[in-house]
């Protein structure tokens, strides 16, 4: 098992000098943690009442409310996390989730398996092998939905946590394919840069298209999965908003930053058919662990998703 890489202090200082906006971000991050504390307030995802929790990665509440024409009720909630790695640390690390199967398109839990004590009944890594699209550099939501259906059949007495990648970068809709070169643009939780000049209007359009693409598979699961389904997000997304106290335009979902667009997430509830009987016992065919994935493959796929 590999040891997580850590950036030496000297390296962080050199990077801050080379990219001054990172120094400003770090000041804002310190203030936010002193003021709010990481994971101090927000929804307790796993204490809520649901049979299926559909997690849209980096989904803003306002865009979800604008684009989601779905049967059910919607309200805004606050996530304690500003990035997926914080979601894993705050909500999953050490939690008793033996009643839950985690179906995920995001390699972050696998990458941090030495740091995060994840006590799920089962983990389905959809990003492995054929689940990953090398051309689009992501996992498509329909692939995740198919894996979730199979997991529901295989584990009829467990809750399902289904982690879609979209609307997280890369942008795979028409605008993204036409205008955003997936090989040159980096749009991730750390920084936006690249060999292309992308204005905010284009980013907003591409982001909305990613939300729409994800919602098409969400609609499918609302019909297929029985019981109480909640659609939410691990965190939101910044698309050029200014973050305080040092006013700086931010993009993506930098860890440790608190902002309405980043921490306000949808909480959409849909009821369909009878509720499942949920148990914590290993009584419904838990699979054996899959073979290890080469760390270089994991790192490359995370890089393609915008993680540095």
C-alpha positions as CSV (number, residue, x, y, z in Angstrom):
1,X,0.0,0.0,0.0
2,X,1.5,3.3,-1.0
3,X,2.2,6.2,1.3
4,X,0.2,9.4,0.4
5,X,2.4,12.1,-1.0
6,X,2.9,15.3,0.9
7,X,4.3,18.5,-0.5
8,X,7.3,19.8,1.6
9,X,7.0,23.2,3.2
10,X,9.7,24.6,0.9
11,X,7.8,23.3,-2.1
12,X,4.6,25.0,-0.9
13,X,6.4,28.3,-0.4
14,X,7.9,28.1,-3.9
15,X,4.5,27.3,-5.4
16,X,2.9,30.2,-3.5
17,X,5.6,32.6,-4.9
18,X,5.1,31.3,-8.4
19,X,1.3,31.4,-8.1
20,X,0.3,34.3,-5.8
21,X,-3.4,33.5,-5.9
22,X,-2.6,30.3,-3.9
23,X,-1.1,32.5,-1.1
24,X,-4.3,34.6,-1.0
25,X,-6.4,31.4,-0.9
26,X,-4.3,30.1,2.0
27,X,-5.1,33.2,4.0
28,X,-8.8,32.8,3.3
29,X,-8.6,29.1,4.2
30,X,-7.0,29.9,7.6
31,X,-9.6,32.5,8.3
32,X,-12.4,30.2,7.4
33,X,-11.1,27.4,9.6
34,X,-10.7,29.7,12.5
35,X,-14.2,31.1,12.0
36,X,-16.2,28.1,11.1
37,X,-14.0,25.1,11.7
38,X,-13.8,22.2,9.2
39,X,-16.9,20.0,9.6
40,X,-18.4,21.9,12.4
41,X,-21.9,22.6,11.0
42,X,-23.9,21.0,8.2
43,X,-26.1,18.1,7.2
44,X,-25.2,14.7,8.6
45,X,-25.6,12.7,5.4
46,X,-25.6,9.2,7.0
47,X,-27.9,10.1,9.9
48,X,-30.7,11.2,7.5
49,X,-33.5,8.9,6.4
50,X,-32.9,7.4,3.0
51,X,-32.6,4.1,1.1
52,X,-30.6,5.5,-1.8
53,X,-28.3,8.6,-1.6
54,X,-27.4,9.8,-5.1
55,X,-24.3,12.1,-4.8
56,X,-23.6,14.5,-7.6
57,X,-20.0,15.5,-7.4
58,X,-19.5,19.3,-7.2
59,X,-23.2,20.1,-7.8
60,X,-24.3,23.7,-6.9
61,X,-27.8,24.1,-5.3
62,X,-28.8,27.0,-7.5
63,X,-28.0,25.2,-10.8
64,X,-29.7,22.0,-9.6
65,X,-32.8,23.9,-8.7
66,X,-32.8,25.6,-12.1
67,X,-32.2,22.4,-14.1
68,X,-33.9,19.5,-12.2
69,X,-37.4,18.9,-13.3
70,X,-38.0,15.9,-11.1
71,X,-40.9,14.6,-9.0
72,X,-40.2,15.2,-5.4
73,X,-39.3,18.0,-2.9
74,X,-36.2,20.1,-2.9
75,X,-34.5,22.1,-0.2
76,X,-31.1,23.6,0.4
77,X,-28.7,22.0,2.9
78,X,-25.2,22.8,4.0
79,X,-22.3,20.4,3.4
80,X,-19.5,20.3,5.9
81,X,-17.1,19.6,3.0
82,X,-15.7,21.8,0.3
83,X,-14.0,19.0,-1.6
84,X,-14.4,15.2,-2.0
85,X,-11.4,14.5,0.2
86,X,-13.0,16.5,3.0
87,X,-16.3,14.7,2.4
88,X,-14.4,11.4,2.9
89,X,-12.6,12.7,6.0
90,X,-15.6,14.3,7.7
91,X,-18.4,11.9,6.8
92,X,-16.9,8.5,6.0
93,X,-13.7,8.1,8.0
94,X,-14.5,5.9,11.0
95,X,-18.2,5.8,10.5
96,X,-20.2,2.6,10.9
97,X,-21.5,2.1,7.4
98,X,-22.0,-1.7,7.4
99,X,-25.5,-1.1,6.2
100,X,-24.3,0.8,3.1
101,X,-22.9,-0.1,-0.3
102,X,-20.8,2.6,-1.9
103,X,-21.0,2.8,-5.7
104,X,-18.4,5.3,-6.9
105,X,-17.0,6.8,-10.0
106,X,-14.5,8.9,-8.1
107,X,-11.1,7.2,-7.3
108,X,-10.5,9.4,-4.3
109,X,-11.4,6.8,-1.6
110,X,-9.2,4.3,-3.3
111,X,-6.3,6.8,-3.4
112,X,-6.8,7.6,0.3
113,X,-7.4,4.0,1.5
114,X,-4.5,4.3,3.8
115,X,-5.9,7.4,5.5
116,X,-9.7,6.9,5.5
117,X,-11.1,4.1,7.5
118,X,-14.1,3.2,5.3
119,X,-16.4,0.7,6.9
120,X,-18.8,0.1,4.1
121,X,-20.5,-3.3,3.5
122,X,-19.1,-3.1,0.0
123,X,-17.4,-0.7,-2.4
124,X,-18.0,-0.8,-6.1
125,X,-15.3,1.2,-7.9
126,X,-16.9,2.0,-11.2
127,X,-13.8,3.9,-12.4
128,X,-11.8,0.7,-12.8
129,X,-11.1,-0.9,-16.1
130,X,-14.0,-0.6,-18.6
131,X,-15.9,1.9,-16.4
132,X,-13.4,4.6,-17.3
133,X,-13.8,6.3,-20.7
134,X,-10.3,7.2,-22.0
135,X,-11.6,9.5,-24.7
136,X,-13.7,11.6,-22.3
137,X,-11.4,11.1,-19.4
138,X,-14.2,10.3,-16.9
139,X,-16.9,7.9,-16.0
140,X,-20.2,8.5,-17.7
141,X,-23.3,8.8,-15.5
142,X,-25.1,6.0,-17.3
143,X,-22.2,3.7,-16.4
144,X,-22.7,4.6,-12.8
145,X,-26.4,4.1,-13.0
146,X,-26.0,0.7,-14.4
147,X,-23.6,-0.2,-11.6
148,X,-26.0,1.1,-9.0
149,X,-28.8,-1.0,-10.4
150,X,-26.6,-4.1,-10.3
151,X,-25.6,-3.3,-6.7
152,X,-29.3,-2.9,-5.7
153,X,-30.0,-6.4,-7.0
154,X,-27.0,-7.9,-5.4
155,X,-27.6,-6.2,-2.0
156,X,-31.3,-5.9,-1.5
157,X,-31.0,-5.2,2.3
158,X,-28.4,-2.4,2.1
159,X,-28.6,1.3,1.6
160,X,-26.9,2.6,-1.6
161,X,-24.5,5.6,-1.8
162,X,-24.1,6.3,-5.5
163,X,-21.3,8.8,-6.3
164,X,-21.6,10.3,-9.8
165,X,-18.7,12.3,-11.1
166,X,-20.8,14.8,-13.0
167,X,-21.1,17.8,-12.9
168,X,-17.5,17.7,-11.9
169,X,-15.0,18.5,-14.7
170,X,-14.3,17.4,-17.4
171,X,-17.2,19.0,-19.3
172,X,-18.6,16.3,-21.6
173,X,-21.5,18.2,-23.0
174,X,-21.7,19.9,-26.4
175,X,-20.0,23.1,-25.2
176,X,-17.2,21.2,-23.5
177,X,-16.5,19.0,-26.5
178,X,-16.6,21.9,-28.9
179,X,-14.8,24.6,-27.0
180,X,-12.8,23.1,-24.1
181,X,-9.8,21.0,-25.0
182,X,-9.7,18.3,-22.3
183,X,-6.0,17.9,-22.8
184,X,-5.0,21.5,-22.1
185,X,-7.6,22.9,-19.7
186,X,-7.2,22.2,-16.0
187,X,-10.3,22.9,-14.0
188,X,-10.1,21.3,-10.6
189,X,-10.2,21.9,-6.9
190,X,-6.8,23.6,-6.9
191,X,-6.5,26.0,-9.8
192,X,-7.8,26.9,-13.3
193,X,-5.3,27.3,-16.0
194,X,-4.2,26.0,-19.3
195,X,-3.4,26.8,-22.9
196,X,-6.9,28.1,-23.7
197,X,-8.7,31.3,-22.6
198,X,-12.1,30.4,-21.3
199,X,-14.5,33.0,-20.2
200,X,-17.0,32.6,-17.4
201,X,-20.0,32.4,-19.7
202,X,-18.5,29.4,-21.4
203,X,-17.8,27.7,-18.1
204,X,-21.3,28.3,-16.8
205,X,-22.8,26.8,-20.0
206,X,-20.5,23.8,-19.9
207,X,-21.2,23.3,-16.2
208,X,-25.0,23.4,-16.7
209,X,-24.7,20.8,-19.5
210,X,-22.8,18.5,-17.2
211,X,-25.6,18.9,-14.6
212,X,-28.2,18.0,-17.3
213,X,-26.2,14.9,-18.3
214,X,-26.1,13.7,-14.7
215,X,-29.8,14.3,-14.2
216,X,-30.7,12.1,-17.2
217,X,-29.2,9.1,-15.2
218,X,-30.7,10.3,-11.9
219,X,-34.2,10.2,-13.5
220,X,-33.5,6.6,-14.5
221,X,-32.6,5.6,-11.0
222,X,-35.6,7.4,-9.5
223,X,-37.7,5.0,-11.5
224,X,-35.7,1.8,-11.0
225,X,-34.7,2.1,-7.4
226,X,-37.4,1.6,-4.8
227,X,-37.9,3.4,-1.5
228,X,-36.7,6.8,-0.4
229,X,-34.1,8.3,-2.7
230,X,-32.2,11.5,-1.9
231,X,-30.3,13.4,-4.5
232,X,-27.6,15.7,-3.1
233,X,-23.9,16.6,-3.5
234,X,-20.7,16.2,-1.6
235,X,-20.0,19.9,-2.1
236,X,-20.8,22.7,-4.6
237,X,-18.6,24.5,-7.2
238,X,-17.2,28.0,-7.5
239,X,-17.5,29.5,-10.9
240,X,-15.9,32.9,-10.6
241,X,-17.4,34.1,-7.3
242,X,-15.3,36.2,-5.0
243,X,-14.3,34.5,-1.8
244,X,-13.7,36.6,1.4
245,X,-12.1,37.9,3.5
246,X,-9.4,38.6,0.9
247,X,-11.6,39.1,-2.2
248,X,-10.4,36.7,-4.9
249,X,-12.3,35.1,-7.7
250,X,-12.3,31.3,-7.2
251,X,-13.1,28.4,-9.4
252,X,-13.6,24.7,-8.7
253,X,-13.8,23.4,-5.1
254,X,-10.6,24.2,-3.1
255,X,-10.5,22.4,0.2
256,X,-10.9,24.4,3.4
257,X,-12.7,27.3,1.7
258,X,-16.2,28.2,2.8
259,X,-18.6,30.0,0.5
260,X,-22.4,29.7,-0.3
261,X,-21.8,28.3,-3.8
262,X,-19.4,25.8,-2.5
263,X,-21.1,24.5,0.6
264,X,-24.8,24.9,-0.2
265,X,-26.0,21.6,-1.8
266,X,-29.4,20.3,-3.0
267,X,-31.4,17.9,-0.8
268,X,-34.0,16.4,-3.2
269,X,-36.3,13.7,-1.8
270,X,-38.2,11.2,-4.0
271,X,-40.4,8.4,-2.7
272,X,-41.1,5.4,-5.0
273,X,-42.6,2.1,-3.9
274,X,-42.0,0.3,-0.7
275,X,-39.1,1.0,1.6
276,X,-36.3,-1.7,1.9
277,X,-35.5,-3.5,5.1
278,X,-32.0,-2.5,5.9
279,X,-29.6,-4.6,7.9
280,X,-26.0,-4.4,9.0
281,X,-25.3,-8.1,8.9
282,X,-23.2,-9.5,6.1
283,X,-26.1,-11.6,4.8
284,X,-26.6,-10.7,1.1
285,X,-23.5,-11.7,-0.9
286,X,-20.7,-9.3,-0.2
287,X,-18.1,-9.7,-2.9
288,X,-14.4,-10.4,-2.4
289,X,-12.0,-7.5,-2.7
290,X,-11.0,-6.8,-6.3
291,X,-7.3,-6.8,-7.4
292,X,-5.3,-3.7,-6.6
293,X,-5.0,-0.9,-9.2
294,X,-1.6,0.4,-10.1
295,X,-1.1,3.7,-8.3
296,X,0.1,5.4,-11.5
297,X,-3.3,4.6,-13.1
298,X,-5.1,6.1,-10.1
299,X,-3.0,9.2,-10.1
300,X,-3.4,9.7,-13.9
301,X,-7.2,9.3,-13.7
302,X,-7.4,11.8,-10.9
303,X,-5.2,14.2,-12.9
304,X,-7.6,13.9,-15.8
305,X,-10.4,14.9,-13.4
306,X,-8.5,18.1,-12.6
307,X,-6.9,17.0,-9.3
308,X,-3.2,18.1,-8.9
